[in-house]
Amino acid sequence: MKIAFVSSEVVPFAKTGGLADVAGALPKEIENLGNEVKVFMPKYYSIDENKYNLKYNNAIGEMFIRTGGHTKSVHVFNGKLPGSNVDIHFIDYPPFFHRHQIYTDDWDEDERFILFQKAVIEFLQRISWAPDVFHINDWQTALMPILVKDNYSWDKLFDKSAFLFTIHNIGYQGRFSQDTMFRAELNGAYYYPGGPLEHEGGVNFMKGAIHFSEILTTVSETYAKELLTAEYGSGMQDFLMMRKDDLYGIINGVDYDIWNPETDRSIPFQYSMSDLSNKIENKKHLLQQMNLDFDPNIPLIGIISRLAIQKGFDIVSHVINELVHLNAQWVVLGSGESKYEDMFRSMAYNFPYKVSFYQGYNNDLSHLIEAGADMFLMPSRYEPCGLNQIYSIKYGTVPIVRKTGGLADTVQDWNEYNTYGMDIGNGYSFNDYSGYALLHAVQRAINDFHNKPVWHKIQMNGMQKVYSWKYSAEKYAELYARAIAKKKGN
């Protein structure tokens, strides 16, 4: 199959979240299965052409693309996904993409990604490459089915192309004013009360993709079910319910070339399931870096996160005093809402022997926390998939999570499964979205930490699990075939 994989961010070129990890790893595995894949993303200001050996596409040259009644001069740079032969094409238009952030609150945010999507389509026209499937991701690419159907309906190149739309986080839908119809130059017949693009008086990119894509996916089986409810559907639940037979959940994989304690060069001491002795050496090194004292009898709890309500830090704040008085140390890496940054900054100031806070992001430190911490806390309000809990179990770092989305699919609570005589638990989880439930889960983990045979069993249960992209890619390949068959059926 020919697959056009279109994403607003791709590791290692640009990243704000899990979408970039998916876009950097999945296409490689899809191609390894014998398919031809081309990846597309914007060429942001932060992308170093020399570092990644990007080449200007002279054969295409200048592309004149119209949005909002005005023509823009767009160019394309070509490269490869690192460690693969997968082509990646960068859409270059500096006025839109040479900004200090990938995503903005600027007045033309809709037009930025309208241009990106049109440029992908027009590039494919120029090279006469018709994908069997467009794999589009989140709102920034969600207009592509309707653009092909409307703006480019004159070109029969894409008549047989199917669309698979992946929802990575339904909280971000691409909601804009009715003026977006003019900027996209779309037929007004698609915008009317209750129509494919209209939602709550404005244009909703994601709703359009839900309506017009052959297949819909999201990044865990539990999240696929949650999206059909008012609690998690963010206003899209009714539209998804109408498409529930075409909605599938596929858990994200992990790139074990990067996240593997046996080979990880971002940590000072490598280790494996058969010999965990170096894990404690990583803990010592991490504590030294974070100015905390080492004590083998005190568990170290790690947090790596965007500090926001979605990630559960409101309920953390409800029991922060109780948490900080537990017999544990804390290492926190992240940034986000100022009130939660202030909360951890205050913890570190008032309890310097217990808490260390690094504001921002540091890739090497994130690997060291995964390797050196004893536990990893993810109390998310909702979590489509989550990757850090999967990294954690690979590193023998026991996750403590709220039972939602991908966290529910990957973390089995030790006490819950033990109650039924099954010692398959690999972490701790809690159902209620409350500070008390979170606190109780952390207390259970700390209690079991001191029972070394039990703790070792929990670590082993996690480390033996495999969440490779190969398995996920096979599932996506099946759905690509299903999308093609559905398109033919139309």
C-alpha positions as CSV (number, residue, x, y, z in Angstrom):
1,M,0.0,0.0,0.0
2,K,1.0,3.6,-0.5
3,I,0.5,5.6,2.7
4,A,0.7,9.4,3.1
5,F,1.3,10.0,6.8
6,V,0.5,13.7,7.6
7,S,1.3,15.2,11.0
8,S,1.9,18.6,12.5
9,E,4.8,17.3,14.5
10,V,7.3,14.4,14.1
11,V,10.2,13.2,16.4
12,P,13.0,14.2,16.3
13,F,12.2,17.3,14.2
14,A,9.5,18.9,16.4
15,K,7.5,17.7,19.4
16,T,5.0,19.0,21.9
17,G,3.4,15.6,22.8
18,G,2.8,12.0,22.0
19,L,1.7,12.7,18.5
20,A,5.3,13.4,17.5
21,D,6.4,10.1,19.0
22,V,3.8,8.2,17.0
23,A,4.7,10.1,13.8
24,G,8.4,9.5,14.2
25,A,8.1,5.7,14.8
26,L,4.9,4.3,13.2
27,P,5.7,5.2,9.6
28,K,9.0,3.3,9.9
29,E,7.2,0.1,11.0
30,I,4.5,0.5,8.4
31,E,7.2,0.6,5.7
32,N,9.0,-2.4,7.3
33,L,5.8,-4.3,6.6
34,G,6.3,-3.8,2.9
35,N,4.4,-0.6,2.3
36,E,5.5,2.7,0.8
37,V,5.2,5.6,3.2
38,K,5.7,9.3,2.7
39,V,5.6,11.6,5.8
40,F,4.6,15.2,5.7
41,M,5.0,18.0,8.3
42,P,5.5,21.8,8.4
43,K,9.1,23.1,8.3
44,Y,9.3,25.0,11.6
45,Y,11.9,27.6,12.4
46,S,13.5,25.3,15.0
47,I,14.3,22.6,12.4
48,D,18.0,22.5,11.6
49,E,18.4,21.7,7.9
50,N,22.1,20.8,8.2
51,K,21.7,18.6,11.2
52,Y,19.1,16.5,9.5
53,N,20.6,16.8,6.0
54,L,17.4,18.3,4.5
55,K,17.5,19.1,0.8
56,Y,15.5,21.7,-1.1
57,N,13.2,20.1,-3.7
58,N,14.4,21.7,-6.9
59,A,12.2,19.5,-9.0
60,I,9.1,21.0,-7.5
61,G,10.5,24.4,-6.8
62,E,7.9,27.1,-6.0
63,M,4.3,26.1,-5.4
64,F,1.7,28.8,-5.5
65,I,-1.1,27.9,-3.1
66,R,-4.2,29.9,-2.4
67,T,-5.8,30.4,1.0
68,G,-8.3,33.2,1.9
69,G,-8.2,34.6,-1.7
70,H,-4.4,35.2,-1.6
71,T,-1.7,33.2,-3.2
72,K,1.3,32.1,-1.1
73,S,4.7,31.0,-2.3
74,V,5.4,27.6,-0.7
75,H,8.5,25.4,-1.0
76,V,9.3,21.8,0.0
77,F,12.4,20.3,1.7
78,N,13.1,16.5,1.6
79,G,14.7,14.3,4.2
80,K,14.6,10.8,5.8
81,L,13.2,9.7,9.1
82,P,16.3,8.9,11.1
83,G,17.3,5.3,11.1
84,S,15.1,4.5,8.1
85,N,14.5,4.9,4.4
86,V,11.2,6.6,4.9
87,D,10.8,9.9,3.0
88,I,9.7,12.9,4.9
89,H,8.7,16.2,3.2
90,F,8.7,19.5,4.9
91,I,6.2,22.2,3.8
92,D,8.1,25.5,4.0
93,Y,6.3,28.9,4.3
94,P,8.2,31.1,6.8
95,P,5.4,33.6,7.5
96,F,3.3,30.8,8.9
97,F,5.8,28.3,10.3
98,H,8.8,30.3,11.4
99,R,7.3,31.3,14.7
100,H,8.6,30.6,18.2
101,Q,6.0,28.0,18.9
102,I,4.6,25.0,16.9
103,Y,1.1,26.0,17.9
104,T,-0.1,29.5,18.6
105,D,-3.1,31.6,19.6
106,D,-2.5,33.9,16.6
107,W,-5.5,35.1,14.6
108,D,-4.4,33.0,11.6
109,E,-3.9,29.7,13.3
110,D,-6.6,28.0,11.2
111,E,-5.0,29.3,8.0
112,R,-1.6,28.1,8.9
113,F,-2.7,24.5,8.9
114,I,-5.1,25.0,6.0
115,L,-2.1,26.0,3.9
116,F,-0.1,23.0,5.2
117,Q,-2.9,20.5,4.2
118,K,-3.3,22.1,0.8
119,A,0.4,22.1,0.2
120,V,0.6,18.3,0.9
121,I,-2.2,17.7,-1.6
122,E,-0.6,19.9,-4.3
123,F,2.8,18.3,-3.7
124,L,1.3,14.9,-4.3
125,Q,-0.4,16.2,-7.5
126,R,3.0,17.5,-8.8
127,I,4.7,14.1,-8.3
128,S,1.6,12.2,-9.4
129,W,1.6,10.0,-6.3
130,A,-1.8,8.7,-5.3
131,P,-1.9,7.3,-1.8
132,D,-4.1,4.3,-1.1
133,V,-4.6,5.8,2.3
134,F,-4.1,9.3,3.8
135,H,-3.3,8.7,7.5
136,I,-4.2,12.1,9.0
137,N,-3.7,13.0,12.7
138,D,-5.6,15.4,15.0
139,W,-7.2,18.7,14.0
140,Q,-4.2,20.2,12.1
141,T,-4.8,17.7,9.3
142,A,-8.5,17.0,9.7
143,L,-9.7,19.1,6.8
144,M,-7.9,17.0,4.2
145,P,-10.8,14.7,3.4
146,I,-13.1,17.6,2.6
147,L,-10.4,19.6,0.8
148,V,-9.8,16.6,-1.5
149,K,-13.6,16.2,-1.9
150,D,-14.2,19.9,-2.6
151,N,-11.2,22.1,-3.6
152,Y,-9.5,19.3,-5.6
153,S,-12.5,17.3,-6.8
154,W,-11.4,18.2,-10.4
155,D,-8.3,16.0,-10.0
156,K,-9.1,12.3,-10.3
157,L,-5.7,11.3,-8.8
158,F,-7.2,10.8,-5.4
159,D,-10.5,9.2,-6.4
160,K,-9.5,5.9,-4.9
161,S,-7.7,7.3,-1.8
162,A,-9.2,6.5,1.6
163,F,-8.7,8.4,4.8
164,L,-7.9,7.1,8.2
165,F,-8.1,9.7,10.9
166,T,-6.4,9.3,14.3
167,I,-7.6,11.2,17.4
168,H,-4.6,11.6,19.7
169,N,-6.4,14.1,22.0
170,I,-10.0,15.0,21.5
171,G,-9.6,18.1,23.8
172,Y,-8.0,19.9,20.8
173,Q,-10.5,20.0,17.9
174,G,-9.5,23.0,15.7
175,R,-12.5,25.2,16.6
176,F,-12.6,28.5,14.7
177,S,-15.1,31.1,13.5
178,Q,-17.2,30.8,10.3
179,D,-14.5,32.9,8.6
180,T,-12.5,29.7,8.3
181,M,-14.7,28.6,5.4
182,F,-13.4,31.6,3.4
183,R,-9.8,30.9,4.3
184,A,-10.1,27.3,3.3
185,E,-12.2,28.4,0.2
186,L,-14.6,25.6,1.0
187,N,-18.1,25.3,-0.5
188,G,-20.7,26.8,1.9
189,A,-22.8,23.7,1.4
190,Y,-20.7,22.0,4.0
191,Y,-21.5,24.6,6.7
192,Y,-25.0,24.8,8.0
193,P,-26.5,24.2,11.5
194,G,-25.6,20.6,12.3
195,G,-23.6,20.2,9.1
196,P,-20.3,18.4,8.6
197,L,-18.2,21.4,9.6
198,E,-20.5,23.4,11.8
199,H,-20.4,22.9,15.6
200,E,-21.7,25.4,18.2
201,G,-21.8,28.2,15.8
202,G,-18.3,27.8,14.4
203,V,-16.1,25.6,12.2
204,N,-14.8,22.4,13.8
205,F,-11.9,20.7,11.9
206,M,-12.2,17.5,13.8
207,K,-15.9,17.1,13.2
208,G,-15.2,17.3,9.5
209,A,-12.7,14.4,9.7
210,I,-15.0,12.3,11.8
211,H,-17.7,12.8,9.2
212,F,-15.7,12.2,6.0
213,S,-12.9,9.7,7.0
214,E,-13.5,6.0,6.1
215,I,-11.9,4.8,9.4
216,L,-11.4,6.5,12.8
217,T,-8.8,5.4,15.3
218,T,-7.5,6.6,18.7
219,V,-4.6,5.6,20.8
220,S,-6.0,3.0,23.2
221,E,-8.9,0.7,23.4
222,T,-10.2,2.2,26.6
223,Y,-10.0,5.7,25.2
224,A,-12.0,4.6,22.2
225,K,-14.8,3.6,24.5
226,E,-14.5,6.7,26.7
227,L,-14.8,9.0,23.6
228,L,-18.4,7.8,23.2
229,T,-19.3,9.3,26.6
230,A,-20.3,12.8,27.5
231,E,-17.5,12.8,30.2
232,Y,-14.7,12.3,27.8
233,G,-16.1,13.1,24.3
234,S,-15.7,16.9,24.5
235,G,-18.8,17.4,22.5
236,M,-17.9,15.0,19.8
237,Q,-19.4,11.9,21.5
238,D,-22.7,12.0,19.5
239,F,-20.9,12.2,16.2
240,L,-18.5,9.4,17.2
241,M,-21.4,7.3,18.3
242,M,-22.8,7.5,14.8
243,R,-19.4,6.2,13.5
244,K,-18.7,3.7,16.4
245,D,-18.5,0.7,14.0
246,D,-15.6,2.5,12.2
247,L,-13.8,3.6,15.5
248,Y,-10.9,1.5,16.7
249,G,-8.4,1.8,19.6
250,I,-4.8,0.9,19.0
251,I,-2.3,1.4,21.8
252,N,0.8,3.4,20.9
253,G,4.0,1.5,20.7
254,V,7.4,2.4,22.1
255,D,10.6,2.9,20.2
256,Y,12.8,0.4,22.1
257,D,15.8,1.7,20.2
258,I,15.5,4.8,22.4
259,W,13.7,3.6,25.5
260,N,15.5,0.5,26.7
261,P,17.5,0.4,29.9
262,E,19.9,-2.2,28.4
263,T,21.0,0.2,25.6
264,D,20.0,3.7,26.8
265,R,23.0,6.0,26.4
266,S,21.2,8.8,28.1
267,I,21.6,7.0,31.5
268,P,25.0,6.4,33.1
269,F,24.4,2.8,34.1
270,Q,22.6,0.2,31.8
271,Y,20.7,-2.7,33.3
272,S,18.3,-5.5,32.4
273,M,15.6,-7.8,33.9
274,S,18.3,-10.3,34.8
275,D,20.4,-7.8,36.7
276,L,18.7,-4.7,38.3
277,S,21.8,-3.8,40.4
278,N,22.6,-0.8,38.2
279,K,19.1,0.7,38.7
280,I,20.1,1.7,42.1
281,E,23.3,3.3,40.7
282,N,21.1,5.4,38.4
283,K,19.0,6.4,41.5
284,K,22.1,7.6,43.3
285,H,23.3,9.5,40.2
286,L,19.8,11.1,39.8
287,L,19.6,12.1,43.5
288,Q,23.0,13.6,43.4
289,Q,22.1,15.7,40.3
290,M,18.9,16.9,42.0
291,N,20.6,17.7,45.3
292,L,18.8,15.0,47.3
293,D,20.4,12.5,49.7
294,F,20.4,8.8,48.9
295,D,18.7,6.4,51.3
296,P,17.9,2.8,50.1
297,N,14.9,2.6,52.4
298,I,13.2,5.8,51.0
299,P,11.4,5.4,47.7
300,L,11.9,8.0,45.0
301,I,8.8,9.0,43.1
302,G,9.2,10.6,39.6
303,I,7.0,12.9,37.6
304,I,7.6,13.9,34.0
305,S,4.6,15.9,32.7
306,R,3.0,18.9,31.3
307,L,1.7,20.6,34.5
308,A,-2.0,21.0,33.7
309,I,-5.4,19.9,35.0
310,Q,-5.7,17.3,32.3
311,K,-2.7,15.6,33.8
312,G,-4.3,15.4,37.2
313,F,-2.4,18.1,39.1
314,D,-5.6,19.6,40.5
315,I,-6.1,16.5,42.6
316,V,-2.4,16.4,43.5
317,S,-2.9,19.9,44.9
318,H,-5.8,18.7,47.1
319,V,-3.5,16.3,49.0
320,I,-0.1,18.0,48.5
321,N,0.5,18.3,52.2
322,E,-0.3,14.7,52.8
323,L,1.9,13.6,49.9
324,V,4.9,15.6,51.0
325,H,4.8,14.2,54.5
326,L,4.9,10.6,53.3
327,N,8.2,8.8,53.7
328,A,9.3,9.3,50.1
329,Q,11.4,11.6,47.9
330,W,10.1,13.4,44.8
331,V,11.7,14.4,41.5
332,V,9.5,16.5,39.2
333,L,10.3,17.5,35.6
334,G,7.9,19.6,33.7
335,S,6.3,23.0,32.9
336,G,2.8,24.3,32.3
337,E,0.2,26.2,34.3
338,S,1.9,28.7,36.6
339,K,-0.1,27.6,39.7
340,Y,1.3,24.0,39.4
341,E,4.8,25.2,38.7
342,D,4.5,27.3,41.8
343,M,3.2,24.4,43.8
344,F,6.2,22.2,43.0
345,R,8.6,25.1,43.4
346,S,7.1,25.8,46.9
347,M,7.5,22.1,47.7
348,A,11.1,22.1,46.7
349,Y,11.8,25.2,48.7
350,N,10.0,24.1,51.9
351,F,11.2,20.5,51.7
352,P,14.6,20.6,50.0
353,Y,15.6,17.2,51.4
354,K,12.6,15.6,49.9
355,V,11.6,17.4,46.7
356,S,13.5,18.6,43.7
357,F,11.8,20.4,40.8
358,Y,13.2,21.0,37.3
359,Q,11.1,23.5,35.4
360,G,11.1,22.9,31.7
361,Y,12.1,19.9,29.6
362,N,15.4,18.0,29.5
363,N,15.6,14.8,27.4
364,D,18.5,13.3,29.3
365,L,17.0,14.0,32.6
366,S,13.7,12.4,31.5
367,H,15.6,9.2,30.8
368,L,17.5,9.3,34.1
369,I,14.2,9.8,36.0
370,E,12.7,6.8,34.3
371,A,15.8,4.7,35.2
372,G,16.5,6.1,38.7
373,A,13.0,6.5,40.2
374,D,11.4,3.7,42.1
375,M,7.9,4.8,41.2
376,F,6.3,7.1,38.5
377,L,3.1,9.1,39.1
378,M,0.5,9.8,36.4
379,P,-2.8,10.8,38.0
380,S,-4.4,12.0,34.7
381,R,-8.0,13.2,34.5
382,Y,-7.9,11.6,31.0
383,E,-5.0,10.1,29.1
384,P,-5.6,8.9,25.5
385,C,-2.6,6.6,25.6
386,G,0.2,7.8,27.7
387,L,3.8,6.8,27.0
388,N,5.7,7.4,30.2
389,Q,3.9,4.6,32.1
390,I,5.0,2.3,29.3
391,Y,8.6,3.6,29.5
392,S,8.4,3.2,33.3
393,I,7.4,-0.5,33.3
394,K,10.2,-1.2,30.8
395,Y,12.7,0.4,33.2
396,G,11.4,-1.4,36.3
397,T,10.0,1.9,37.7
398,V,6.5,1.0,39.1
399,P,3.8,3.3,37.7
400,I,1.0,4.8,39.9
401,V,-1.8,5.9,37.6
402,R,-5.4,6.8,37.4
403,K,-7.4,4.1,35.6
404,T,-8.3,5.9,32.4
405,G,-7.6,5.6,28.7
406,G,-4.3,4.0,27.9
407,L,-3.2,4.0,31.5
408,A,-6.1,1.5,32.2
409,D,-4.9,-0.7,29.3
410,T,-1.3,-0.9,30.3
411,V,-1.1,-0.8,34.1
412,Q,-2.6,-3.7,36.1
413,D,-3.1,-2.9,39.8
414,W,-1.0,-5.2,42.0
415,N,-3.5,-5.3,44.9
416,E,-6.5,-5.7,42.6
417,Y,-5.2,-8.6,40.7
418,N,-3.7,-10.2,43.8
419,T,-7.1,-10.3,45.4
420,Y,-8.2,-12.7,42.7
421,G,-5.2,-14.8,43.0
422,M,-3.4,-13.4,40.0
423,D,0.1,-12.0,40.6
424,I,0.3,-10.2,37.2
425,G,0.1,-6.7,38.5
426,N,2.7,-4.3,37.3
427,G,1.7,-1.1,39.1
428,Y,-1.0,0.7,41.0
429,S,-4.1,2.4,39.8
430,F,-7.1,4.2,41.2
431,N,-10.6,4.8,39.8
432,D,-12.0,7.9,41.5
433,Y,-10.7,11.2,40.3
434,S,-9.9,12.5,43.8
435,G,-7.0,13.4,45.9
436,Y,-7.9,10.8,48.5
437,A,-7.9,8.0,45.9
438,L,-4.5,9.2,44.6
439,L,-3.0,9.4,48.1
440,H,-4.3,5.9,48.9
441,A,-2.6,4.5,45.8
442,V,0.7,6.1,46.6
443,Q,0.5,4.8,50.1
444,R,-0.1,1.3,48.9
445,A,2.9,1.5,46.6
446,I,5.2,2.8,49.4
447,N,4.0,0.0,51.7
448,D,4.8,-2.7,49.1
449,F,8.2,-1.0,48.3
450,H,9.4,-2.2,51.7
451,N,8.4,-5.9,50.8
452,K,11.4,-6.6,48.5
453,P,10.1,-9.9,47.1
454,V,6.8,-8.4,46.2
455,W,8.4,-5.3,44.8
456,H,10.7,-7.3,42.6
457,K,7.8,-9.4,41.3
458,I,5.9,-6.2,40.3
459,Q,9.0,-4.9,38.5
460,M,9.5,-8.2,36.6
461,N,5.8,-8.3,35.6
462,G,6.2,-4.9,34.0
463,M,9.7,-5.3,32.4
464,Q,8.6,-8.5,30.6
465,K,5.8,-6.7,28.8
466,V,6.4,-5.6,25.2
467,Y,4.7,-2.7,23.5
468,S,6.5,-2.6,20.2
469,W,5.5,-0.5,17.3
470,K,5.6,-3.7,15.1
471,Y,2.4,-5.0,16.8
472,S,0.7,-1.6,16.5
473,A,1.8,-1.2,12.9
474,E,0.2,-4.6,12.0
475,K,-3.1,-3.4,13.5
476,Y,-2.9,-0.1,11.5
477,A,-2.1,-2.0,8.3
478,E,-5.2,-4.1,8.8
479,L,-7.2,-0.9,9.2
480,Y,-5.6,0.7,6.1
481,A,-6.9,-2.3,4.1
482,R,-10.3,-1.9,5.7
483,A,-10.4,1.8,4.8
484,I,-9.5,1.0,1.2
485,A,-12.2,-1.7,1.0
486,K,-14.7,0.8,2.5
487,K,-13.7,3.4,0.0
488,K,-14.3,0.9,-2.9
489,G,-17.6,0.0,-1.4
490,N,-18.7,3.7,-1.6
